[in-house]
Amino acid sequence: QCEPCRHHQGWETYAELHGRYLYGRGLPNIHRQPTPELERVECDVFMTETRGSLTVESVDTTKLDLALVADVHSLLKVAIGGRDVETLESFKHSLVVTDKLVPLLLVAKKGNVLVGAMFGNYLTELNAGMVIYAGVRSANRGNGFYGEMRHKLIKEFHAQSHAHAKTGVDFVISELADTSPLIGKYLHEWGAFVVDCEY
């Protein structure tokens, strides 16, 4: 939780709940402290994208299939680590739309098998997207599944921004452990930078 972020209402809350480091793009200059040397650095499905045998599906969070929610939660606990994922009951509550948050849930399937999931929120007051959880089963990593989900989630963030009479999200915040193998992709391929503060 850093002082420059305090004027962006809501960041402190997400910071306390969901992690340690912020990664994003398009943040105001006050937050931009480039550190190039830093290597740590429905359920009703209403949209699908397919690449080869992989299908990424958007889940309608207003008509939740509780069995799917439980499967997603279980996958995230294994992929991320149980200590870093909220309880199932809390996760269900996180999928409820409010006037400030629009939850977005994606699932990745190989054939009919659930292999990954990504959950984020469109923040209506900030006009920003935040990736809360993302995980791919260990046996399916290294095949681009995470990147496909992230690409689609960003499209969903922009769609929500347009639905709220705006012109696309101003920035997207992601969180990574400082040991994540994805840090290189974020910094060198996806145009992200590290916000140089702990929170």
JOUR-V752700 format. One record per helix or strand of 2 or more residues. SS is the DSSP state (@ for helix, = for strand). FROM is the first residue (numbers start at 1). TO is the last residue. If there is no record, write none. Layout:
SS:FROM:TO
SS:FROM:TO
This chain:
@:3:5
@:11:18
=:22:25
@:29:31
=:45:51
=:54:59
@:66:80
@:82:84
@:88:94
=:101:110
=:113:123
=:128:136
@:138:140
@:145:163
=:171:174
@:183:188
=:193:195
